[in-house]
Amino acid sequence: MKFTHYFTFTRERPDRKEIRVEWIEQAFHFPVKEEIQNDGRIRRWAKIEENQKFLRIVLLDDGITVHNAFFDRSFKPED
């Protein structure tokens, strides 16, 4: 995994500082869902058991560079 400058910058925000690298790795390697955006970027979600929230990461179209990571309050897993 690599990280964009945007990710590194936004990670300093108070609402993002709590996101652990191991949670990002979980979403990267073991997503519960994946979608490809129109621009080629890749969205992946993983349920973080420690806080019972879903983390969304957004990868660049290279599939290895993390551009964004945040807890997605509106995500509903499919049954």
PDB file with one MODEL, atoms N, CA, C and O in Angstrom:
MODEL        1
ATOM      1  N   MET A   1       0.832  -1.180   0.000  1.00  0.00           N
ATOM      2  CA  MET A   1       0.000   0.000   0.000  1.00  0.00           C
ATOM      3  C   MET A   1       0.879   1.245   0.000  1.00  0.00           C
ATOM      4  O   MET A   1       1.926   1.317   0.643  1.00  0.00           O
ATOM      5  N   LYS A   2       0.393   2.210  -0.752  1.00  0.00           N
ATOM      6  CA  LYS A   2       1.019   3.528  -0.759  1.00  0.00           C
ATOM      7  C   LYS A   2      -0.070   4.524  -0.372  1.00  0.00           C
ATOM      8  O   LYS A   2      -1.248   4.170  -0.325  1.00  0.00           O
ATOM      9  N   PHE A   3       0.316   5.759  -0.099  1.00  0.00           N
ATOM     10  CA  PHE A   3      -0.627   6.790   0.304  1.00  0.00           C
ATOM     11  C   PHE A   3      -0.392   8.065  -0.484  1.00  0.00           C
ATOM     12  O   PHE A   3       0.752   8.434  -0.747  1.00  0.00           O
ATOM     13  N   THR A   4      -1.481   8.746  -0.864  1.00  0.00           N
ATOM     14  CA  THR A   4      -1.358  10.032  -1.545  1.00  0.00           C
ATOM     15  C   THR A   4      -1.044  11.123  -0.520  1.00  0.00           C
ATOM     16  O   THR A   4      -1.210  10.922   0.683  1.00  0.00           O
ATOM     17  N   HIS A   5      -0.592  12.269  -1.005  1.00  0.00           N
ATOM     18  CA  HIS A   5      -0.367  13.422  -0.130  1.00  0.00           C
ATOM     19  C   HIS A   5      -1.689  13.878   0.479  1.00  0.00           C
ATOM     20  O   HIS A   5      -1.733  14.295   1.636  1.00  0.00           O
ATOM     21  N   TYR A   6      -2.766  13.799  -0.304  1.00  0.00           N
ATOM     22  CA  TYR A   6      -4.083  14.164   0.209  1.00  0.00           C
ATOM     23  C   TYR A   6      -4.435  13.305   1.420  1.00  0.00           C
ATOM     24  O   TYR A   6      -4.897  13.829   2.434  1.00  0.00           O
ATOM     25  N   PHE A   7      -4.223  11.997   1.327  1.00  0.00           N
ATOM     26  CA  PHE A   7      -4.513  11.107   2.451  1.00  0.00           C
ATOM     27  C   PHE A   7      -3.692  11.506   3.672  1.00  0.00           C
ATOM     28  O   PHE A   7      -4.227  11.623   4.774  1.00  0.00           O
ATOM     29  N   THR A   8      -2.413  11.711   3.476  1.00  0.00           N
ATOM     30  CA  THR A   8      -1.530  12.073   4.581  1.00  0.00           C
ATOM     31  C   THR A   8      -1.987  13.377   5.239  1.00  0.00           C
ATOM     32  O   THR A   8      -1.949  13.501   6.463  1.00  0.00           O
ATOM     33  N   PHE A   9      -2.413  14.338   4.439  1.00  0.00           N
ATOM     34  CA  PHE A   9      -2.886  15.623   4.961  1.00  0.00           C
ATOM     35  C   PHE A   9      -4.192  15.454   5.728  1.00  0.00           C
ATOM     36  O   PHE A   9      -4.310  15.941   6.853  1.00  0.00           O
ATOM     37  N   THR A  10      -5.173  14.775   5.144  1.00  0.00           N
ATOM     38  CA  THR A  10      -6.481  14.652   5.799  1.00  0.00           C
ATOM     39  C   THR A  10      -6.428  13.736   7.013  1.00  0.00           C
ATOM     40  O   THR A  10      -7.280  13.830   7.896  1.00  0.00           O
ATOM     41  N   ARG A  11      -5.463  12.875   7.065  1.00  0.00           N
ATOM     42  CA  ARG A  11      -5.333  11.980   8.218  1.00  0.00           C
ATOM     43  C   ARG A  11      -5.058  12.748   9.503  1.00  0.00           C
ATOM     44  O   ARG A  11      -5.269  12.214  10.592  1.00  0.00           O
ATOM     45  N   GLU A  12      -4.602  13.963   9.403  1.00  0.00           N
ATOM     46  CA  GLU A  12      -4.335  14.797  10.578  1.00  0.00           C
ATOM     47  C   GLU A  12      -5.592  15.419  11.166  1.00  0.00           C
ATOM     48  O   GLU A  12      -5.547  15.982  12.260  1.00  0.00           O
ATOM     49  N   ARG A  13      -6.715  15.327  10.459  1.00  0.00           N
ATOM     50  CA  ARG A  13      -7.968  15.870  10.985  1.00  0.00           C
ATOM     51  C   ARG A  13      -8.396  15.084  12.219  1.00  0.00           C
ATOM     52  O   ARG A  13      -8.159  13.878  12.290  1.00  0.00           O
ATOM     53  N   PRO A  14      -9.020  15.743  13.191  1.00  0.00           N
ATOM     54  CA  PRO A  14      -9.416  15.052  14.419  1.00  0.00           C
ATOM     55  C   PRO A  14     -10.328  13.847  14.183  1.00  0.00           C
ATOM     56  O   PRO A  14     -10.219  12.842  14.885  1.00  0.00           O
ATOM     57  N   ASP A  15     -11.221  13.943  13.203  1.00  0.00           N
ATOM     58  CA  ASP A  15     -12.147  12.837  12.943  1.00  0.00           C
ATOM     59  C   ASP A  15     -11.486  11.676  12.203  1.00  0.00           C
ATOM     60  O   ASP A  15     -12.098  10.618  12.061  1.00  0.00           O
ATOM     61  N   ARG A  16     -10.266  11.846  11.734  1.00  0.00           N
ATOM     62  CA  ARG A  16      -9.565  10.782  11.005  1.00  0.00           C
ATOM     63  C   ARG A  16      -8.397  10.189  11.788  1.00  0.00           C
ATOM     64  O   ARG A  16      -7.915   9.108  11.452  1.00  0.00           O
ATOM     65  N   LYS A  17      -7.941  10.880  12.822  1.00  0.00           N
ATOM     66  CA  LYS A  17      -6.767  10.412  13.574  1.00  0.00           C
ATOM     67  C   LYS A  17      -6.995   9.068  14.244  1.00  0.00           C
ATOM     68  O   LYS A  17      -6.045   8.316  14.464  1.00  0.00           O
ATOM     69  N   GLU A  18      -8.242   8.758  14.568  1.00  0.00           N
ATOM     70  CA  GLU A  18      -8.538   7.500  15.254  1.00  0.00           C
ATOM     71  C   GLU A  18      -8.457   6.284  14.329  1.00  0.00           C
ATOM     72  O   GLU A  18      -8.461   5.151  14.813  1.00  0.00           O
ATOM     73  N   ILE A  19      -8.383   6.489  13.027  1.00  0.00           N
ATOM     74  CA  ILE A  19      -8.354   5.381  12.070  1.00  0.00           C
ATOM     75  C   ILE A  19      -6.959   4.748  12.070  1.00  0.00           C
ATOM     76  O   ILE A  19      -5.968   5.389  11.719  1.00  0.00           O
ATOM     77  N   ARG A  20      -6.911   3.505  12.463  1.00  0.00           N
ATOM     78  CA  ARG A  20      -5.637   2.789  12.566  1.00  0.00           C
ATOM     79  C   ARG A  20      -5.210   2.228  11.207  1.00  0.00           C
ATOM     80  O   ARG A  20      -6.042   1.893  10.364  1.00  0.00           O
ATOM     81  N   VAL A  21      -3.906   2.136  11.022  1.00  0.00           N
ATOM     82  CA  VAL A  21      -3.365   1.589   9.775  1.00  0.00           C
ATOM     83  C   VAL A  21      -3.824   0.148   9.583  1.00  0.00           C
ATOM     84  O   VAL A  21      -4.094  -0.265   8.455  1.00  0.00           O
ATOM     85  N   GLU A  22      -3.916  -0.623  10.661  1.00  0.00           N
ATOM     86  CA  GLU A  22      -4.352  -2.013  10.520  1.00  0.00           C
ATOM     87  C   GLU A  22      -5.798  -2.113  10.042  1.00  0.00           C
ATOM     88  O   GLU A  22      -6.163  -3.091   9.390  1.00  0.00           O
ATOM     89  N   TRP A  23      -6.624  -1.117  10.354  1.00  0.00           N
ATOM     90  CA  TRP A  23      -7.995  -1.096   9.845  1.00  0.00           C
ATOM     91  C   TRP A  23      -7.993  -0.799   8.343  1.00  0.00           C
ATOM     92  O   TRP A  23      -8.769  -1.382   7.586  1.00  0.00           O
ATOM     93  N   ILE A  24      -7.124   0.101   7.929  1.00  0.00           N
ATOM     94  CA  ILE A  24      -6.994   0.404   6.497  1.00  0.00           C
ATOM     95  C   ILE A  24      -6.511  -0.851   5.758  1.00  0.00           C
ATOM     96  O   ILE A  24      -7.004  -1.170   4.676  1.00  0.00           O
ATOM     97  N   GLU A  25      -5.561  -1.544   6.340  1.00  0.00           N
ATOM     98  CA  GLU A  25      -5.074  -2.795   5.740  1.00  0.00           C
ATOM     99  C   GLU A  25      -6.186  -3.836   5.654  1.00  0.00           C
ATOM    100  O   GLU A  25      -6.267  -4.576   4.674  1.00  0.00           O
ATOM    101  N   GLN A  26      -7.034  -3.897   6.664  1.00  0.00           N
ATOM    102  CA  GLN A  26      -8.163  -4.831   6.643  1.00  0.00           C
ATOM    103  C   GLN A  26      -9.096  -4.520   5.474  1.00  0.00           C
ATOM    104  O   GLN A  26      -9.503  -5.423   4.743  1.00  0.00           O
ATOM    105  N   ALA A  27      -9.431  -3.243   5.300  1.00  0.00           N
ATOM    106  CA  ALA A  27     -10.306  -2.847   4.186  1.00  0.00           C
ATOM    107  C   ALA A  27      -9.623  -3.089   2.842  1.00  0.00           C
ATOM    108  O   ALA A  27     -10.280  -3.437   1.861  1.00  0.00           O
ATOM    109  N   PHE A  28      -8.326  -2.908   2.803  1.00  0.00           N
ATOM    110  CA  PHE A  28      -7.561  -3.116   1.581  1.00  0.00           C
ATOM    111  C   PHE A  28      -7.567  -4.592   1.173  1.00  0.00           C
ATOM    112  O   PHE A  28      -7.841  -4.922   0.019  1.00  0.00           O
ATOM    113  N   HIS A  29      -7.263  -5.471   2.125  1.00  0.00           N
ATOM    114  CA  HIS A  29      -7.085  -6.893   1.819  1.00  0.00           C
ATOM    115  C   HIS A  29      -8.363  -7.732   1.927  1.00  0.00           C
ATOM    116  O   HIS A  29      -8.519  -8.724   1.214  1.00  0.00           O
ATOM    117  N   PHE A  30      -9.275  -7.333   2.819  1.00  0.00           N
ATOM    118  CA  PHE A  30     -10.458  -8.158   3.089  1.00  0.00           C
ATOM    119  C   PHE A  30     -11.733  -7.321   3.090  1.00  0.00           C
ATOM    120  O   PHE A  30     -12.434  -7.279   4.101  1.00  0.00           O
ATOM    121  N   PRO A  31     -12.047  -6.665   1.997  1.00  0.00           N
ATOM    122  CA  PRO A  31     -13.252  -5.826   1.986  1.00  0.00           C
ATOM    123  C   PRO A  31     -14.525  -6.676   2.004  1.00  0.00           C
ATOM    124  O   PRO A  31     -14.552  -7.799   1.502  1.00  0.00           O
ATOM    125  N   VAL A  32     -15.578  -6.103   2.600  1.00  0.00           N
ATOM    126  CA  VAL A  32     -16.888  -6.758   2.533  1.00  0.00           C
ATOM    127  C   VAL A  32     -17.612  -6.344   1.256  1.00  0.00           C
ATOM    128  O   VAL A  32     -18.560  -7.001   0.825  1.00  0.00           O
ATOM    129  N   LYS A  33     -17.149  -5.240   0.655  1.00  0.00           N
ATOM    130  CA  LYS A  33     -17.725  -4.775  -0.609  1.00  0.00           C
ATOM    131  C   LYS A  33     -16.685  -3.940  -1.339  1.00  0.00           C
ATOM    132  O   LYS A  33     -15.835  -3.296  -0.724  1.00  0.00           O
ATOM    133  N   GLU A  34     -16.772  -3.967  -2.672  1.00  0.00           N
ATOM    134  CA  GLU A  34     -15.887  -3.159  -3.507  1.00  0.00           C
ATOM    135  C   GLU A  34     -16.689  -2.599  -4.671  1.00  0.00           C
ATOM    136  O   GLU A  34     -17.515  -3.298  -5.259  1.00  0.00           O
ATOM    137  N   GLU A  35     -16.446  -1.347  -4.997  1.00  0.00           N
ATOM    138  CA  GLU A  35     -17.073  -0.705  -6.157  1.00  0.00           C
ATOM    139  C   GLU A  35     -16.012   0.078  -6.918  1.00  0.00           C
ATOM    140  O   GLU A  35     -15.075   0.614  -6.326  1.00  0.00           O
ATOM    141  N   ILE A  36     -16.170   0.136  -8.227  1.00  0.00           N
ATOM    142  CA  ILE A  36     -15.288   0.952  -9.058  1.00  0.00           C
ATOM    143  C   ILE A  36     -16.069   2.211  -9.449  1.00  0.00           C
ATOM    144  O   ILE A  36     -17.167   2.130 -10.000  1.00  0.00           O
ATOM    145  N   GLN A  37     -15.492   3.353  -9.158  1.00  0.00           N
ATOM    146  CA  GLN A  37     -16.118   4.630  -9.502  1.00  0.00           C
ATOM    147  C   GLN A  37     -15.946   4.903 -10.996  1.00  0.00           C
ATOM    148  O   GLN A  37     -15.145   4.252 -11.666  1.00  0.00           O
ATOM    149  N   ASN A  38     -16.698   5.861 -11.502  1.00  0.00           N
ATOM    150  CA  ASN A  38     -16.599   6.237 -12.912  1.00  0.00           C
ATOM    151  C   ASN A  38     -15.203   6.715 -13.296  1.00  0.00           C
ATOM    152  O   ASN A  38     -14.778   6.546 -14.439  1.00  0.00           O
ATOM    153  N   ASP A  39     -14.490   7.309 -12.344  1.00  0.00           N
ATOM    154  CA  ASP A  39     -13.140   7.804 -12.627  1.00  0.00           C
ATOM    155  C   ASP A  39     -12.060   6.729 -12.472  1.00  0.00           C
ATOM    156  O   ASP A  39     -10.872   7.017 -12.616  1.00  0.00           O
ATOM    157  N   GLY A  40     -12.475   5.483 -12.177  1.00  0.00           N
ATOM    158  CA  GLY A  40     -11.533   4.380 -12.051  1.00  0.00           C
ATOM    159  C   GLY A  40     -11.044   4.126 -10.640  1.00  0.00           C
ATOM    160  O   GLY A  40     -10.409   3.106 -10.371  1.00  0.00           O
ATOM    161  N   ARG A  41     -11.337   5.054  -9.733  1.00  0.00           N
ATOM    162  CA  ARG A  41     -10.940   4.822  -8.344  1.00  0.00           C
ATOM    163  C   ARG A  41     -11.770   3.685  -7.758  1.00  0.00           C
ATOM    164  O   ARG A  41     -12.866   3.386  -8.231  1.00  0.00           O
ATOM    165  N   ILE A  42     -11.230   3.068  -6.734  1.00  0.00           N
ATOM    166  CA  ILE A  42     -11.840   1.869  -6.158  1.00  0.00           C
ATOM    167  C   ILE A  42     -12.250   2.152  -4.720  1.00  0.00           C
ATOM    168  O   ILE A  42     -11.446   2.614  -3.910  1.00  0.00           O
ATOM    169  N   ARG A  43     -13.500   1.872  -4.419  1.00  0.00           N
ATOM    170  CA  ARG A  43     -14.010   1.993  -3.051  1.00  0.00           C
ATOM    171  C   ARG A  43     -14.055   0.604  -2.427  1.00  0.00           C
ATOM    172  O   ARG A  43     -14.509  -0.354  -3.053  1.00  0.00           O
ATOM    173  N   ARG A  44     -13.580   0.505  -1.189  1.00  0.00           N
ATOM    174  CA  ARG A  44     -13.667  -0.744  -0.438  1.00  0.00           C
ATOM    175  C   ARG A  44     -14.138  -0.437   0.982  1.00  0.00           C
ATOM    176  O   ARG A  44     -13.766   0.572   1.581  1.00  0.00           O
ATOM    177  N   TRP A  45     -14.967  -1.338   1.497  1.00  0.00           N
ATOM    178  CA  TRP A  45     -15.491  -1.194   2.850  1.00  0.00           C
ATOM    179  C   TRP A  45     -15.112  -2.408   3.691  1.00  0.00           C
ATOM    180  O   TRP A  45     -15.006  -3.524   3.183  1.00  0.00           O
ATOM    181  N   ALA A  46     -14.910  -2.172   4.976  1.00  0.00           N
ATOM    182  CA  ALA A  46     -14.679  -3.260   5.934  1.00  0.00           C
ATOM    183  C   ALA A  46     -15.341  -2.881   7.250  1.00  0.00           C
ATOM    184  O   ALA A  46     -15.341  -1.717   7.651  1.00  0.00           O
ATOM    185  N   LYS A  47     -15.907  -3.886   7.914  1.00  0.00           N
ATOM    186  CA  LYS A  47     -16.489  -3.636   9.233  1.00  0.00           C
ATOM    187  C   LYS A  47     -15.385  -3.719  10.273  1.00  0.00           C
ATOM    188  O   LYS A  47     -14.645  -4.701  10.344  1.00  0.00           O
ATOM    189  N   ILE A  48     -15.290  -2.678  11.072  1.00  0.00           N
ATOM    190  CA  ILE A  48     -14.294  -2.620  12.129  1.00  0.00           C
ATOM    191  C   ILE A  48     -14.980  -3.042  13.423  1.00  0.00           C
ATOM    192  O   ILE A  48     -15.797  -2.303  13.974  1.00  0.00           O
ATOM    193  N   GLU A  49     -14.648  -4.210  13.890  1.00  0.00           N
ATOM    194  CA  GLU A  49     -15.337  -4.790  15.046  1.00  0.00           C
ATOM    195  C   GLU A  49     -15.151  -3.981  16.321  1.00  0.00           C
ATOM    196  O   GLU A  49     -16.057  -3.923  17.152  1.00  0.00           O
ATOM    197  N   GLU A  50     -13.993  -3.358  16.487  1.00  0.00           N
ATOM    198  CA  GLU A  50     -13.714  -2.605  17.718  1.00  0.00           C
ATOM    199  C   GLU A  50     -14.725  -1.503  17.984  1.00  0.00           C
ATOM    200  O   GLU A  50     -15.035  -1.208  19.138  1.00  0.00           O
ATOM    201  N   ASN A  51     -15.243  -0.888  16.921  1.00  0.00           N
ATOM    202  CA  ASN A  51     -16.197   0.206  17.128  1.00  0.00           C
ATOM    203  C   ASN A  51     -17.509   0.006  16.370  1.00  0.00           C
ATOM    204  O   ASN A  51     -18.361   0.894  16.351  1.00  0.00           O
ATOM    205  N   GLN A  52     -17.669  -1.163  15.745  1.00  0.00           N
ATOM    206  CA  GLN A  52     -18.908  -1.514  15.043  1.00  0.00           C
ATOM    207  C   GLN A  52     -19.282  -0.502  13.954  1.00  0.00           C
ATOM    208  O   GLN A  52     -20.459  -0.209  13.746  1.00  0.00           O
ATOM    209  N   LYS A  53     -18.272   0.021  13.270  1.00  0.00           N
ATOM    210  CA  LYS A  53     -18.484   0.949  12.160  1.00  0.00           C
ATOM    211  C   LYS A  53     -17.884   0.359  10.891  1.00  0.00           C
ATOM    212  O   LYS A  53     -17.058  -0.554  10.936  1.00  0.00           O
ATOM    213  N   PHE A  54     -18.324   0.908   9.752  1.00  0.00           N
ATOM    214  CA  PHE A  54     -17.757   0.507   8.469  1.00  0.00           C
ATOM    215  C   PHE A  54     -16.775   1.563   7.999  1.00  0.00           C
ATOM    216  O   PHE A  54     -17.097   2.748   7.914  1.00  0.00           O
ATOM    217  N   LEU A  55     -15.570   1.104   7.696  1.00  0.00           N
ATOM    218  CA  LEU A  55     -14.530   1.980   7.173  1.00  0.00           C
ATOM    219  C   LEU A  55     -14.537   1.885   5.656  1.00  0.00           C
ATOM    220  O   LEU A  55     -14.516   0.791   5.093  1.00  0.00           O
ATOM    221  N   ARG A  56     -14.567   3.035   5.002  1.00  0.00           N
ATOM    222  CA  ARG A  56     -14.432   3.064   3.538  1.00  0.00           C
ATOM    223  C   ARG A  56     -13.056   3.602   3.205  1.00  0.00           C
ATOM    224  O   ARG A  56     -12.634   4.633   3.730  1.00  0.00           O
ATOM    225  N   ILE A  57     -12.361   2.894   2.326  1.00  0.00           N
ATOM    226  CA  ILE A  57     -11.126   3.435   1.774  1.00  0.00           C
ATOM    227  C   ILE A  57     -11.348   3.650   0.280  1.00  0.00           C
ATOM    228  O   ILE A  57     -12.123   2.938  -0.359  1.00  0.00           O
ATOM    229  N   VAL A  58     -10.663   4.632  -0.251  1.00  0.00           N
ATOM    230  CA  VAL A  58     -10.712   4.912  -1.681  1.00  0.00           C
ATOM    231  C   VAL A  58      -9.294   4.791  -2.208  1.00  0.00           C
ATOM    232  O   VAL A  58      -8.379   5.473  -1.747  1.00  0.00           O
ATOM    233  N   LEU A  59      -9.130   3.905  -3.187  1.00  0.00           N
ATOM    234  CA  LEU A  59      -7.837   3.688  -3.819  1.00  0.00           C
ATOM    235  C   LEU A  59      -7.800   4.391  -5.169  1.00  0.00           C
ATOM    236  O   LEU A  59      -8.831   4.543  -5.824  1.00  0.00           O
ATOM    237  N   LEU A  60      -6.627   4.815  -5.580  1.00  0.00           N
ATOM    238  CA  LEU A  60      -6.474   5.319  -6.936  1.00  0.00           C
ATOM    239  C   LEU A  60      -6.670   4.163  -7.910  1.00  0.00           C
ATOM    240  O   LEU A  60      -6.720   3.003  -7.501  1.00  0.00           O
ATOM    241  N   ASP A  61      -6.779   4.475  -9.179  1.00  0.00           N
ATOM    242  CA  ASP A  61      -7.034   3.426 -10.179  1.00  0.00           C
ATOM    243  C   ASP A  61      -5.873   2.442 -10.342  1.00  0.00           C
ATOM    244  O   ASP A  61      -5.997   1.454 -11.066  1.00  0.00           O
ATOM    245  N   ASP A  62      -4.738   2.708  -9.666  1.00  0.00           N
ATOM    246  CA  ASP A  62      -3.642   1.725  -9.697  1.00  0.00           C
ATOM    247  C   ASP A  62      -3.909   0.541  -8.762  1.00  0.00           C
ATOM    248  O   ASP A  62      -3.217  -0.475  -8.826  1.00  0.00           O
ATOM    249  N   GLY A  63      -4.913   0.679  -7.895  1.00  0.00           N
ATOM    250  CA  GLY A  63      -5.298  -0.404  -7.002  1.00  0.00           C
ATOM    251  C   GLY A  63      -4.422  -0.595  -5.782  1.00  0.00           C
ATOM    252  O   GLY A  63      -4.663  -1.512  -4.997  1.00  0.00           O
ATOM    253  N   ILE A  64      -3.412   0.244  -5.597  1.00  0.00           N
ATOM    254  CA  ILE A  64      -2.522   0.087  -4.439  1.00  0.00           C
ATOM    255  C   ILE A  64      -2.317   1.363  -3.625  1.00  0.00           C
ATOM    256  O   ILE A  64      -1.788   1.309  -2.514  1.00  0.00           O
ATOM    257  N   THR A  65      -2.730   2.504  -4.164  1.00  0.00           N
ATOM    258  CA  THR A  65      -2.499   3.771  -3.479  1.00  0.00           C
ATOM    259  C   THR A  65      -3.774   4.235  -2.791  1.00  0.00           C
ATOM    260  O   THR A  65      -4.797   4.453  -3.440  1.00  0.00           O
ATOM    261  N   VAL A  66      -3.705   4.386  -1.465  1.00  0.00           N
ATOM    262  CA  VAL A  66      -4.854   4.841  -0.676  1.00  0.00           C
ATOM    263  C   VAL A  66      -4.945   6.353  -0.791  1.00  0.00           C
ATOM    264  O   VAL A  66      -3.992   7.074  -0.495  1.00  0.00           O
ATOM    265  N   HIS A  67      -6.115   6.822  -1.227  1.00  0.00           N
ATOM    266  CA  HIS A  67      -6.355   8.259  -1.393  1.00  0.00           C
ATOM    267  C   HIS A  67      -7.200   8.827  -0.250  1.00  0.00           C
ATOM    268  O   HIS A  67      -7.078  10.005   0.086  1.00  0.00           O
ATOM    269  N   ASN A  68      -8.054   7.995   0.348  1.00  0.00           N
ATOM    270  CA  ASN A  68      -8.940   8.475   1.399  1.00  0.00           C
ATOM    271  C   ASN A  68      -9.355   7.302   2.274  1.00  0.00           C
ATOM    272  O   ASN A  68      -9.374   6.154   1.828  1.00  0.00           O
ATOM    273  N   ALA A  69      -9.686   7.603   3.525  1.00  0.00           N
ATOM    274  CA  ALA A  69     -10.195   6.596   4.458  1.00  0.00           C
ATOM    275  C   ALA A  69     -11.051   7.311   5.490  1.00  0.00           C
ATOM    276  O   ALA A  69     -10.626   8.300   6.087  1.00  0.00           O
ATOM    277  N   PHE A  70     -12.260   6.805   5.694  1.00  0.00           N
ATOM    278  CA  PHE A  70     -13.163   7.426   6.675  1.00  0.00           C
ATOM    279  C   PHE A  70     -14.251   6.438   7.046  1.00  0.00           C
ATOM    280  O   PHE A  70     -14.513   5.479   6.319  1.00  0.00           O
ATOM    281  N   PHE A  71     -14.888   6.683   8.196  1.00  0.00           N
ATOM    282  CA  PHE A  71     -16.010   5.860   8.608  1.00  0.00           C
ATOM    283  C   PHE A  71     -17.245   6.324   7.850  1.00  0.00           C
ATOM    284  O   PHE A  71     -17.628   7.492   7.910  1.00  0.00           O
ATOM    285  N   ASP A  72     -17.857   5.389   7.139  1.00  0.00           N
ATOM    286  CA  ASP A  72     -18.980   5.676   6.254  1.00  0.00           C
ATOM    287  C   ASP A  72     -20.287   5.423   7.005  1.00  0.00           C
ATOM    288  O   ASP A  72     -20.728   4.281   7.133  1.00  0.00           O
ATOM    289  N   ARG A  73     -20.891   6.486   7.493  1.00  0.00           N
ATOM    290  CA  ARG A  73     -22.117   6.366   8.289  1.00  0.00           C
ATOM    291  C   ARG A  73     -23.311   5.890   7.475  1.00  0.00           C
ATOM    292  O   ARG A  73     -24.254   5.333   8.038  1.00  0.00           O
ATOM    293  N   SER A  74     -23.290   6.097   6.172  1.00  0.00           N
ATOM    294  CA  SER A  74     -24.444   5.740   5.350  1.00  0.00           C
ATOM    295  C   SER A  74     -24.340   4.339   4.733  1.00  0.00           C
ATOM    296  O   SER A  74     -25.288   3.879   4.095  1.00  0.00           O
ATOM    297  N   PHE A  75     -23.207   3.657   4.914  1.00  0.00           N
ATOM    298  CA  PHE A  75     -23.030   2.337   4.297  1.00  0.00           C
ATOM    299  C   PHE A  75     -23.903   1.304   4.988  1.00  0.00           C
ATOM    300  O   PHE A  75     -23.923   1.200   6.214  1.00  0.00           O
ATOM    301  N   LYS A  76     -24.617   0.550   4.180  1.00  0.00           N
ATOM    302  CA  LYS A  76     -25.441  -0.564   4.653  1.00  0.00           C
ATOM    303  C   LYS A  76     -24.991  -1.825   3.926  1.00  0.00           C
ATOM    304  O   LYS A  76     -25.090  -1.907   2.702  1.00  0.00           O
ATOM    305  N   PRO A  77     -24.494  -2.814   4.683  1.00  0.00           N
ATOM    306  CA  PRO A  77     -24.048  -4.048   4.009  1.00  0.00           C
ATOM    307  C   PRO A  77     -25.229  -4.772   3.403  1.00  0.00           C
ATOM    308  O   PRO A  77     -26.342  -4.738   3.927  1.00  0.00           O
ATOM    309  N   GLU A  78     -24.961  -5.425   2.292  1.00  0.00           N
ATOM    310  CA  GLU A  78     -26.015  -6.211   1.639  1.00  0.00           C
ATOM    311  C   GLU A  78     -26.156  -7.539   2.369  1.00  0.00           C
ATOM    312  O   GLU A  78     -25.164  -8.126   2.802  1.00  0.00           O
ATOM    313  N   ASP A  79     -27.357  -7.998   2.501  1.00  0.00           N
ATOM    314  CA  ASP A  79     -27.610  -9.279   3.189  1.00  0.00           C
ATOM    315  C   ASP A  79     -27.402 -10.452   2.262  1.00  0.00           C
ATOM    316  O   ASP A  79     -27.570 -11.600   2.671  1.00  0.00           O
TER     317      ASP A  79
ENDMDL
END
